[in-house]
Amino acid sequence: MEQTTTGRIRSIIGGSLGNLVEWYDFYIFSAFSLYFAHSFFPNGNPVVELLNTSGVFAIGFLMRPIGGWLMGTFADKKGRKKALTYSVLLMSLGSLVIAITPGYKQIGIAAPIILLIARMVQGLSVGGEYGTSATYLSEIATKKHRGFYSSFQYVTLIMGQLVALGVLVLLQRVFLTEHQLHDWGWRIPFCIGAVLAIITMYLRRSLQESASFVKDGKPAAHKGTIKELAKHPRAVFTVIGLTLGGTVAFYTFTTYMVKFLVNTSGFSNSTATLISALTLLVFMLLQPLFGLLSDKIGRKPLLVSFGILGAIATVPILMLLSGTKDEWVAFALIMCALIILSGYTSINAVVKAELFPANIRALGVGFPYAIAVSLFGGTAEYIALSFKKAGHQQWFYWYVAGCVAVSLVIYITMLDTRKHSKIEGE
């Protein structure tokens, strides 16, 4: 059944809101870890220390490929709508468990174990959310505006980071004291995350299933399996290759940037947070514009532009940023990087979706993407800090530029998916 414009907009909102919750939870866990760490990881306990360092803080990225595989398979077999609903239910469950779990003093070693399990559940959700929502947004949109509509995945993704920053600032400066935050206030943002996820789940229950899934007449045995995915090796490696440079650049200029501004440029925490929030706000507003541009000129020109400019400009931008003490100069430099990055972020979801047929699309988008993010995006900050600790911070600048250059090879050699989309004709 053909959707009305109002119905399609409702579907776009419901399909992309999970990214807001996902990145809200990601930022909240990192931002408030200072306040709740003592509740779960008391000093002097080697078992708990091991769980802390090797488990909880890395588990989200380790679980993402598994989530991409499980939820992608489910979305291809049972439908995009059901998968989107269940993925946000997992998000809500993980946040709620973290919010209500007693500390180590109350239940002992069970506290960090429960926290670890909650993060595993959230990691599964995060891994499954991207591929399913990217598939749904690309399928629900019209051919003429597919790049524009699918760009809202990153709009809500960035919005999640901004909401998390807002909650952090409000709790720190307006509502709670430092003691209250350490004592019980850190639980509030996780409760908010659970509520946001429940609202999103409610909205997703009323979504229409995508026409591509409904029209796909293949039996379940041919849907969403690794065996079926193996029939599309070029598309799989294209997803990994085009994600490599984009995810490293994204994590560098968004999630890592506050620490870079503080530890390298020398800005205060509050100034660095403000600069990051302002750049993220403008970055968010740029996504639909670049998505709309891709509908006019194609996906490939934007990807190639990102590849060329990213490979050339990353090192100079980071070198200048490391030496500036001026807030507006820092803002301008980061914005230059994010404008270049928008050539990737605004359309990467639709490009991946257009590479696969409907029976394998959610798995094809989500699984290889999650692998690339876990290997390269999730390790970007660790590599940056390792180089800095070794006294060779500039090596990281070249690493980021090199990753973008590798992806540029993929961008140049791949077909323009707007003209050769597997979504057409479904």
The 8 nearest C-alpha neighbors of each residue, nearest first, counted from 0:
[[1, 2, 210, 207, 209, 3, 213, 208],
 [2, 0, 3, 210, 7, 6, 4, 139],
 [3, 1, 6, 7, 0, 4, 5, 139],
 [2, 4, 6, 5, 7, 1, 8, 0],
 [3, 5, 7, 6, 8, 2, 9, 1],
 [6, 4, 8, 3, 7, 9, 2, 10],
 [7, 5, 9, 3, 4, 8, 2, 10],
 [6, 8, 10, 4, 9, 5, 2, 3],
 [9, 7, 11, 5, 10, 6, 4, 12],
 [10, 8, 6, 12, 7, 11, 13, 5],
 [9, 11, 7, 13, 8, 12, 206, 14],
 [10, 12, 8, 14, 9, 13, 136, 15],
 [13, 11, 9, 15, 10, 14, 16, 8],
 [12, 14, 10, 203, 16, 11, 15, 202],
 [13, 15, 11, 12, 132, 10, 16, 136],
 [14, 16, 152, 12, 17, 13, 18, 11],
 [17, 15, 19, 18, 13, 14, 12, 155],
 [18, 16, 20, 19, 15, 21, 87, 199],
 [17, 19, 156, 21, 16, 20, 155, 15],
 [20, 18, 159, 156, 155, 16, 17, 21],
 [19, 21, 23, 17, 18, 22, 159, 24],
 [20, 22, 18, 24, 19, 23, 17, 125],
 [23, 21, 25, 159, 24, 19, 20, 160],
 [22, 24, 159, 20, 163, 160, 26, 25],
 [23, 25, 27, 22, 21, 26, 28, 20],
 [26, 24, 22, 23, 28, 27, 21, 29],
 [25, 27, 29, 23, 24, 28, 30, 22],
 [28, 26, 30, 24, 29, 25, 31, 163],
 [29, 27, 26, 31, 25, 30, 32, 24],
 [28, 30, 26, 32, 27, 31, 25, 33],
 [29, 31, 27, 28, 32, 26, 33, 167],
 [32, 30, 33, 34, 28, 29, 27, 185],
 [31, 33, 35, 34, 29, 36, 30, 28],
 [34, 32, 31, 36, 35, 30, 37, 29],
 [33, 35, 181, 31, 32, 36, 185, 180],
 [34, 36, 32, 38, 37, 33, 181, 185],
 [37, 35, 38, 32, 39, 40, 33, 34],
 [36, 38, 40, 41, 39, 35, 34, 42],
 [39, 37, 102, 35, 36, 103, 40, 41],
 [38, 40, 103, 111, 102, 37, 36, 110],
 [41, 39, 37, 36, 47, 38, 42, 48],
 [42, 40, 37, 39, 44, 43, 38, 103],
 [41, 43, 44, 40, 48, 37, 45, 47],
 [42, 44, 45, 41, 48, 47, 40, 46],
 [43, 45, 47, 46, 42, 48, 41, 40],
 [46, 44, 48, 47, 49, 43, 42, 50],
 [47, 45, 49, 48, 44, 50, 108, 51],
 [46, 48, 50, 49, 45, 44, 40, 51],
 [47, 49, 45, 51, 46, 50, 44, 52],
 [50, 48, 46, 51, 47, 52, 53, 45],
 [51, 49, 54, 47, 48, 53, 52, 46],
 [50, 52, 48, 49, 55, 54, 53, 47],
 [53, 51, 49, 50, 54, 48, 56, 55],
 [54, 52, 50, 49, 51, 57, 55, 56],
 [55, 53, 50, 58, 57, 51, 52, 56],
 [54, 56, 115, 58, 57, 51, 50, 118],
 [57, 55, 58, 54, 52, 51, 59, 53],
 [58, 56, 55, 59, 54, 60, 61, 53],
 [57, 59, 61, 55, 60, 54, 56, 119],
 [60, 58, 122, 62, 61, 57, 118, 119],
 [59, 61, 373, 63, 62, 58, 57, 377],
 [60, 62, 58, 59, 63, 57, 373, 64],
 [61, 63, 122, 65, 59, 60, 123, 64],
 [62, 126, 64, 66, 60, 122, 65, 369],
 [65, 63, 369, 67, 370, 66, 366, 62],
 [64, 66, 68, 62, 63, 67, 69, 123],
 [67, 65, 123, 126, 127, 63, 69, 64],
 [68, 66, 127, 366, 126, 365, 64, 65],
 [67, 69, 366, 65, 71, 66, 70, 72],
 [70, 68, 66, 72, 71, 67, 65, 73],
 [69, 71, 127, 73, 72, 67, 66, 68],
 [72, 70, 362, 361, 74, 68, 73, 67],
 [71, 73, 223, 75, 69, 70, 74, 362],
 [72, 74, 70, 76, 71, 75, 77, 69],
 [75, 73, 78, 79, 71, 82, 77, 72],
 [76, 74, 223, 72, 73, 222, 358, 78],
 [75, 77, 73, 74, 222, 219, 78, 223],
 [78, 76, 74, 73, 75, 81, 79, 82],
 [79, 77, 74, 80, 81, 75, 76, 82],
 [78, 80, 74, 82, 81, 83, 135, 131],
 [79, 81, 83, 82, 78, 208, 84, 206],
 [82, 80, 84, 83, 79, 78, 85, 77],
 [81, 83, 74, 79, 85, 84, 80, 86],
 [84, 82, 80, 86, 81, 85, 79, 87],
 [85, 83, 81, 200, 82, 86, 87, 203],
 [84, 86, 88, 82, 87, 83, 81, 89],
 [87, 85, 124, 83, 89, 88, 84, 82],
 [86, 88, 90, 89, 85, 84, 196, 200],
 [89, 87, 85, 91, 86, 90, 92, 84],
 [90, 88, 92, 86, 87, 91, 124, 93],
 [91, 89, 87, 93, 121, 88, 92, 124],
 [90, 92, 193, 196, 88, 94, 89, 93],
 [91, 93, 89, 95, 90, 94, 96, 88],
 [92, 94, 117, 90, 96, 121, 91, 95],
 [95, 93, 189, 97, 193, 91, 96, 92],
 [94, 96, 98, 92, 193, 97, 93, 190],
 [95, 97, 93, 98, 99, 94, 100, 92],
 [98, 96, 94, 95, 100, 99, 114, 93],
 [97, 99, 186, 95, 189, 96, 190, 100],
 [98, 100, 96, 97, 95, 101, 186, 190],
 [99, 101, 97, 96, 98, 102, 110, 113],
 [102, 100, 105, 99, 110, 106, 103, 104],
 [101, 103, 38, 39, 104, 105, 110, 106],
 [102, 104, 107, 39, 110, 105, 106, 38],
 [105, 103, 102, 107, 106, 38, 101, 39],
 [104, 106, 103, 102, 101, 107, 110, 109],
 [107, 105, 103, 109, 104, 110, 102, 101],
 [108, 106, 103, 109, 104, 110, 105, 102],
 [107, 109, 110, 111, 103, 112, 106, 47],
 [108, 110, 112, 107, 111, 106, 113, 103],
 [109, 111, 103, 113, 108, 112, 102, 39],
 [112, 110, 114, 39, 113, 109, 108, 115],
 [113, 111, 115, 109, 114, 110, 116, 108],
 [114, 112, 116, 110, 115, 111, 109, 117],
 [115, 113, 111, 117, 112, 116, 97, 118],
 [114, 116, 112, 55, 118, 113, 117, 111],
 [117, 115, 119, 113, 118, 114, 112, 120],
 [118, 116, 93, 114, 120, 119, 115, 113],
 [119, 117, 121, 115, 120, 116, 122, 59],
 [120, 118, 116, 122, 117, 121, 58, 59],
 [119, 121, 117, 123, 118, 122, 93, 89],
 [122, 120, 118, 124, 90, 119, 123, 93],
 [121, 123, 59, 62, 119, 125, 124, 63],
 [124, 122, 66, 126, 120, 121, 62, 125],
 [123, 125, 121, 86, 127, 122, 126, 89],
 [126, 124, 122, 128, 127, 123, 121, 21],
 [127, 125, 63, 66, 67, 123, 124, 128],
 [126, 128, 67, 66, 70, 124, 125, 129],
 [127, 129, 125, 131, 126, 130, 124, 132],
 [130, 128, 132, 131, 127, 133, 365, 126],
 [365, 131, 129, 364, 133, 361, 132, 128],
 [130, 132, 134, 361, 128, 133, 129, 135],
 [131, 133, 135, 134, 129, 14, 130, 128],
 [134, 132, 348, 130, 136, 131, 135, 129],
 [135, 133, 131, 137, 132, 352, 136, 361],
 [134, 136, 132, 138, 137, 133, 139, 131],
 [137, 135, 149, 139, 133, 138, 134, 132],
 [138, 136, 134, 135, 140, 349, 149, 139],
 [139, 137, 135, 136, 140, 209, 134, 211],
 [138, 140, 136, 209, 137, 135, 141, 7],
 [141, 139, 145, 138, 137, 148, 136, 142],
 [140, 142, 143, 144, 145, 139, 138, 137],
 [143, 141, 145, 144, 140, 423, 146, 294],
 [142, 144, 141, 145, 294, 146, 140, 295],
 [145, 143, 147, 141, 146, 142, 294, 148],
 [146, 144, 140, 142, 148, 147, 141, 143],
 [145, 147, 290, 149, 294, 144, 148, 291],
 [146, 148, 290, 291, 144, 287, 150, 145],
 [149, 147, 145, 150, 146, 151, 140, 144],
 [148, 150, 136, 151, 146, 137, 147, 152],
 [151, 149, 345, 152, 147, 148, 287, 290],
 [152, 150, 154, 153, 149, 148, 155, 15],
 [151, 153, 15, 150, 154, 155, 149, 156],
 [152, 154, 156, 151, 155, 150, 157, 345],
 [155, 153, 151, 283, 157, 156, 152, 158],
 [156, 154, 158, 19, 153, 157, 152, 18],
 [155, 157, 153, 18, 19, 159, 158, 154],
 [158, 156, 160, 159, 155, 154, 283, 153],
 [157, 159, 155, 161, 160, 156, 19, 154],
 [160, 158, 19, 23, 22, 162, 156, 157],
 [159, 161, 163, 157, 23, 158, 162, 22],
 [162, 160, 158, 164, 163, 159, 165, 276],
 [163, 161, 165, 159, 164, 160, 158, 166],
 [162, 164, 160, 23, 166, 165, 161, 27],
 [163, 165, 161, 167, 162, 166, 168, 160],
 [166, 164, 162, 168, 163, 167, 169, 161],
 [165, 167, 163, 169, 164, 168, 170, 162],
 [168, 166, 164, 165, 170, 169, 171, 163],
 [167, 169, 171, 165, 166, 170, 172, 164],
 [170, 168, 173, 166, 172, 171, 167, 165],
 [169, 171, 174, 175, 167, 168, 173, 172],
 [172, 170, 168, 169, 175, 167, 173, 176],
 [171, 173, 169, 170, 168, 174, 175, 176],
 [174, 172, 169, 170, 171, 175, 168, 176],
 [173, 175, 170, 169, 172, 171, 176, 168],
 [176, 174, 170, 179, 171, 173, 180, 177],
 [175, 177, 179, 178, 180, 171, 174, 172],
 [176, 178, 180, 179, 181, 175, 171, 182],
 [179, 177, 181, 176, 180, 182, 175, 184],
 [180, 178, 182, 176, 181, 184, 177, 183],
 [181, 179, 184, 177, 185, 178, 182, 183],
 [182, 180, 34, 178, 179, 183, 35, 177],
 [181, 183, 179, 180, 178, 184, 185, 34],
 [184, 182, 185, 180, 179, 186, 181, 187],
 [183, 185, 180, 186, 179, 187, 182, 181],
 [184, 186, 180, 187, 183, 34, 31, 35],
 [185, 187, 98, 184, 189, 188, 183, 190],
 [186, 188, 190, 189, 185, 184, 191, 98],
 [189, 187, 191, 190, 186, 192, 185, 27],
 [190, 188, 192, 94, 191, 98, 187, 186],
 [191, 189, 193, 187, 192, 188, 98, 95],
 [190, 192, 188, 194, 189, 193, 195, 187],
 [193, 191, 189, 195, 190, 194, 94, 196],
 [192, 194, 91, 190, 196, 94, 95, 191],
 [193, 195, 197, 191, 196, 192, 198, 190],
 [196, 194, 192, 198, 197, 193, 191, 199],
 [195, 197, 91, 199, 193, 194, 198, 87],
 [196, 198, 200, 194, 199, 195, 201, 91],
 [199, 197, 201, 195, 200, 196, 194, 202],
 [200, 198, 196, 202, 201, 197, 203, 195],
 [199, 201, 197, 203, 84, 198, 202, 87],
 [200, 202, 198, 204, 199, 203, 197, 205],
 [203, 201, 199, 200, 204, 13, 205, 198],
 [204, 202, 200, 206, 13, 205, 201, 84],
 [203, 205, 201, 202, 206, 200, 84, 80],
 [204, 206, 203, 202, 207, 201, 10, 13],
 [207, 205, 203, 204, 10, 208, 80, 13],
 [208, 206, 209, 205, 10, 80, 6, 2],
 [207, 209, 80, 206, 210, 79, 78, 213],
 [210, 208, 211, 139, 212, 138, 207, 135],
 [209, 211, 213, 212, 214, 208, 139, 138],
 [212, 210, 214, 209, 213, 425, 215, 357],
 [211, 213, 215, 210, 214, 209, 357, 78],
 [212, 214, 210, 211, 215, 209, 208, 216],
 [215, 213, 211, 212, 216, 210, 425, 209],
 [216, 214, 212, 213, 217, 211, 357, 358],
 [217, 215, 214, 218, 213, 212, 358, 219],
 [216, 218, 215, 221, 219, 358, 222, 220],
 [219, 217, 220, 221, 216, 222, 76, 215],
 [218, 220, 222, 221, 76, 217, 223, 75],
 [221, 219, 218, 222, 224, 217, 223, 76],
 [222, 220, 219, 218, 217, 227, 223, 224],
 [223, 221, 358, 219, 76, 220, 75, 359],
 [222, 224, 72, 359, 75, 362, 76, 358],
 [225, 223, 227, 226, 222, 228, 72, 221],
 [224, 226, 228, 227, 229, 223, 362, 68],
 [227, 225, 229, 224, 228, 230, 223, 221],
 [226, 228, 224, 229, 225, 230, 221, 223],
 [227, 229, 225, 230, 226, 231, 224, 359],
 [230, 228, 226, 231, 227, 232, 225, 235],
 [229, 231, 228, 227, 232, 226, 233, 225],
 [230, 232, 229, 234, 228, 233, 235, 227],
 [233, 231, 235, 234, 229, 230, 236, 228],
 [232, 234, 236, 235, 231, 237, 238, 230],
 [233, 235, 237, 232, 231, 236, 354, 238],
 [236, 234, 232, 238, 237, 233, 367, 231],
 [237, 235, 239, 233, 238, 234, 240, 232],
 [236, 238, 234, 240, 235, 239, 241, 233],
 [237, 239, 235, 236, 241, 240, 242, 351],
 [240, 238, 236, 242, 371, 237, 367, 241],
 [241, 239, 237, 243, 242, 406, 238, 236],
 [240, 242, 406, 238, 243, 239, 237, 409],
 [243, 241, 245, 239, 240, 246, 244, 238],
 [244, 242, 240, 245, 246, 241, 371, 239],
 [245, 243, 403, 402, 247, 406, 246, 242],
 [244, 246, 242, 248, 247, 243, 249, 343],
 [245, 247, 376, 249, 248, 244, 243, 242],
 [248, 246, 376, 244, 250, 249, 245, 379],
 [249, 247, 251, 245, 246, 250, 244, 252],
 [250, 248, 246, 251, 247, 252, 253, 245],
 [249, 251, 254, 253, 247, 248, 252, 376],
 [250, 252, 248, 255, 249, 253, 247, 256],
 [251, 253, 256, 249, 250, 248, 255, 254],
 [254, 252, 250, 256, 255, 251, 249, 275],
 [253, 255, 250, 256, 251, 252, 257, 249],
 [256, 254, 251, 258, 253, 257, 250, 380],
 [255, 257, 259, 252, 253, 258, 254, 260],
 [258, 256, 260, 271, 259, 255, 272, 261],
 [257, 259, 261, 256, 260, 255, 262, 263],
 [260, 258, 256, 263, 262, 257, 261, 255],
 [259, 261, 264, 257, 258, 266, 263, 271],
 [262, 260, 266, 265, 258, 259, 263, 264],
 [261, 263, 259, 258, 265, 260, 264, 266],
 [262, 264, 259, 265, 321, 260, 261, 258],
 [265, 263, 321, 260, 322, 266, 261, 262],
 [264, 266, 261, 263, 262, 260, 267, 324],
 [267, 265, 261, 260, 264, 271, 270, 268],
 [266, 268, 270, 269, 261, 271, 265, 260],
 [269, 267, 271, 270, 272, 261, 266, 257],
 [268, 270, 272, 271, 267, 273, 266, 274],
 [271, 269, 273, 267, 272, 268, 266, 274],
 [270, 272, 274, 268, 257, 273, 269, 260],
 [271, 273, 275, 269, 270, 274, 257, 268],
 [272, 274, 276, 270, 275, 271, 269, 277],
 [275, 273, 271, 277, 276, 272, 330, 270],
 [274, 276, 272, 278, 273, 277, 279, 271],
 [275, 277, 273, 279, 274, 278, 272, 280],
 [278, 276, 280, 274, 279, 275, 273, 281],
 [277, 279, 275, 281, 280, 276, 282, 334],
 [278, 280, 282, 276, 277, 281, 283, 275],
 [281, 279, 277, 283, 278, 282, 276, 284],
 [280, 282, 284, 278, 283, 279, 285, 277],
 [283, 281, 279, 285, 280, 284, 278, 337],
 [282, 284, 154, 280, 281, 285, 286, 157],
 [283, 285, 281, 282, 286, 280, 287, 154],
 [286, 284, 282, 288, 283, 287, 281, 289],
 [285, 287, 345, 289, 288, 284, 283, 150],
 [288, 286, 290, 147, 289, 150, 285, 291],
 [289, 287, 291, 285, 290, 286, 292, 147],
 [290, 288, 292, 291, 286, 287, 345, 293],
 [291, 289, 147, 146, 287, 293, 292, 288],
 [290, 292, 147, 288, 294, 289, 293, 146],
 [291, 293, 289, 295, 294, 290, 288, 296],
 [294, 292, 297, 298, 290, 295, 296, 291],
 [293, 295, 291, 292, 146, 297, 296, 144],
 [294, 296, 292, 293, 297, 291, 143, 298],
 [297, 295, 293, 294, 292, 298, 300, 299],
 [298, 296, 293, 294, 299, 417, 295, 300],
 [299, 297, 293, 301, 300, 415, 417, 302],
 [298, 300, 415, 302, 301, 297, 303, 410],
 [301, 299, 303, 302, 298, 304, 297, 296],
 [302, 300, 342, 304, 299, 303, 298, 305],
 [301, 303, 299, 305, 304, 342, 300, 343],
 [302, 304, 306, 300, 305, 301, 410, 299],
 [305, 303, 301, 307, 306, 302, 308, 300],
 [304, 306, 302, 342, 308, 339, 303, 309],
 [307, 305, 407, 303, 309, 304, 403, 308],
 [306, 308, 304, 310, 309, 305, 303, 311],
 [309, 307, 311, 305, 310, 312, 306, 304],
 [310, 308, 306, 312, 305, 313, 311, 307],
 [309, 311, 400, 404, 307, 308, 403, 312],
 [310, 312, 308, 309, 313, 307, 400, 314],
 [313, 311, 309, 315, 308, 314, 310, 316],
 [314, 312, 316, 309, 315, 400, 311, 310],
 [313, 315, 396, 317, 316, 312, 318, 397],
 [316, 314, 318, 312, 317, 313, 319, 311],
 [317, 315, 313, 319, 314, 318, 320, 312],
 [318, 316, 320, 314, 319, 315, 321, 313],
 [319, 317, 315, 321, 320, 316, 314, 322],
 [318, 320, 316, 322, 317, 321, 315, 323],
 [321, 319, 317, 323, 322, 318, 329, 316],
 [320, 322, 264, 318, 319, 263, 323, 317],
 [321, 323, 320, 319, 264, 324, 318, 263],
 [324, 322, 320, 325, 321, 264, 319, 329],
 [323, 325, 326, 264, 322, 266, 265, 329],
 [324, 326, 328, 323, 327, 329, 330, 266],
 [327, 325, 329, 328, 330, 324, 274, 270],
 [328, 326, 330, 329, 325, 331, 274, 332],
 [327, 329, 331, 325, 330, 326, 332, 323],
 [328, 330, 326, 332, 327, 331, 320, 333],
 [329, 331, 327, 333, 328, 332, 274, 334],
 [332, 330, 334, 328, 329, 333, 327, 335],
 [333, 331, 335, 329, 334, 330, 316, 328],
 [332, 334, 336, 330, 335, 331, 329, 337],
 [333, 335, 337, 331, 336, 332, 338, 278],
 [336, 334, 332, 338, 333, 337, 331, 339],
 [335, 337, 333, 339, 334, 338, 340, 332],
 [336, 338, 340, 334, 339, 335, 341, 333],
 [339, 337, 341, 335, 340, 336, 334, 282],
 [338, 340, 336, 337, 305, 341, 342, 335],
 [341, 339, 337, 342, 338, 343, 305, 336],
 [342, 340, 344, 343, 338, 339, 345, 337],
 [341, 343, 301, 305, 340, 302, 339, 344],
 [342, 344, 341, 340, 347, 302, 345, 346],
 [345, 343, 341, 347, 346, 342, 340, 153],
 [344, 346, 150, 286, 290, 341, 343, 289],
 [347, 345, 349, 348, 344, 343, 290, 150],
 [346, 348, 350, 344, 343, 349, 345, 351],
 [349, 347, 133, 351, 346, 350, 352, 149],
 [348, 350, 352, 351, 346, 137, 347, 353],
 [349, 351, 347, 353, 348, 352, 416, 346],
 [352, 350, 354, 353, 349, 348, 364, 238],
 [351, 353, 349, 354, 350, 134, 355, 364],
 [352, 354, 420, 421, 350, 351, 355, 422],
 [353, 355, 351, 352, 421, 234, 420, 350],
 [356, 354, 360, 353, 421, 352, 359, 357],
 [357, 355, 421, 360, 358, 359, 422, 354],
 [356, 358, 360, 359, 211, 212, 355, 215],
 [359, 357, 222, 356, 75, 360, 223, 215],
 [360, 358, 223, 357, 362, 222, 363, 356],
 [359, 361, 363, 355, 357, 362, 356, 358],
 [362, 360, 71, 131, 130, 364, 363, 134],
 [363, 361, 71, 365, 364, 360, 366, 72],
 [364, 362, 360, 361, 359, 365, 366, 228],
 [363, 365, 130, 361, 362, 351, 360, 352],
 [130, 364, 366, 67, 362, 368, 363, 361],
 [365, 367, 67, 68, 369, 368, 362, 64],
 [368, 366, 370, 369, 239, 365, 235, 371],
 [367, 369, 371, 365, 370, 366, 239, 372],
 [370, 368, 64, 372, 366, 367, 371, 63],
 [369, 371, 367, 373, 64, 368, 372, 374],
 [372, 370, 368, 374, 239, 369, 373, 375],
 [373, 371, 376, 369, 375, 374, 370, 377],
 [374, 372, 377, 60, 370, 371, 375, 376],
 [375, 373, 371, 372, 370, 377, 378, 376],
 [374, 376, 372, 378, 377, 373, 371, 247],
 [377, 375, 372, 247, 246, 379, 378, 373],
 [376, 378, 373, 375, 379, 372, 60, 374],
 [377, 379, 381, 375, 376, 380, 382, 374],
 [380, 378, 382, 376, 381, 377, 247, 375],
 [379, 381, 383, 382, 378, 255, 384, 251],
 [380, 382, 378, 384, 383, 379, 385, 377],
 [383, 381, 385, 379, 380, 384, 378, 386],
 [382, 384, 380, 386, 381, 385, 395, 379],
 [383, 385, 387, 381, 386, 382, 388, 380],
 [386, 384, 382, 388, 387, 383, 381, 389],
 [387, 385, 392, 391, 389, 383, 384, 388],
 [386, 388, 392, 384, 390, 385, 389, 391],
 [387, 389, 385, 390, 386, 384, 391, 392],
 [390, 388, 386, 387, 391, 385, 392, 384],
 [391, 389, 387, 388, 392, 386, 385, 393],
 [392, 390, 386, 393, 387, 389, 394, 388],
 [391, 393, 387, 386, 394, 395, 390, 383],
 [394, 392, 396, 395, 391, 397, 318, 386],
 [393, 395, 397, 392, 396, 391, 398, 386],
 [394, 396, 398, 393, 397, 383, 392, 399],
 [397, 395, 314, 393, 399, 394, 398, 400],
 [398, 396, 400, 394, 395, 399, 401, 314],
 [397, 399, 395, 401, 396, 400, 394, 402],
 [400, 398, 402, 396, 401, 397, 395, 248],
 [399, 401, 310, 397, 403, 398, 402, 313],
 [402, 400, 404, 398, 403, 399, 397, 405],
 [403, 401, 244, 405, 399, 404, 400, 398],
 [402, 404, 244, 406, 400, 401, 405, 310],
 [403, 405, 407, 401, 310, 402, 406, 306],
 [406, 404, 402, 407, 403, 408, 401, 244],
 [405, 407, 241, 403, 409, 408, 244, 404],
 [408, 406, 306, 404, 410, 409, 405, 411],
 [407, 409, 406, 411, 410, 405, 412, 404],
 [410, 408, 406, 412, 407, 411, 413, 241],
 [409, 411, 407, 408, 413, 303, 412, 302],
 [410, 412, 408, 409, 413, 407, 303, 299],
 [411, 413, 409, 410, 408, 414, 407, 415],
 [414, 412, 410, 411, 409, 415, 237, 299],
 [415, 413, 416, 412, 419, 299, 418, 410],
 [414, 416, 299, 417, 418, 298, 419, 413],
 [415, 417, 419, 420, 418, 414, 353, 350],
 [416, 418, 415, 420, 419, 297, 298, 353],
 [417, 419, 416, 415, 420, 297, 414, 298],
 [420, 418, 416, 417, 415, 421, 414, 353],
 [419, 421, 353, 416, 422, 417, 423, 418],
 [420, 422, 353, 356, 423, 355, 354, 419],
 [423, 421, 420, 353, 425, 424, 356, 138],
 [424, 422, 421, 425, 420, 142, 419, 353],
 [423, 425, 422, 421, 211, 420, 214, 356],
 [424, 211, 423, 422, 214, 215, 210, 357]]
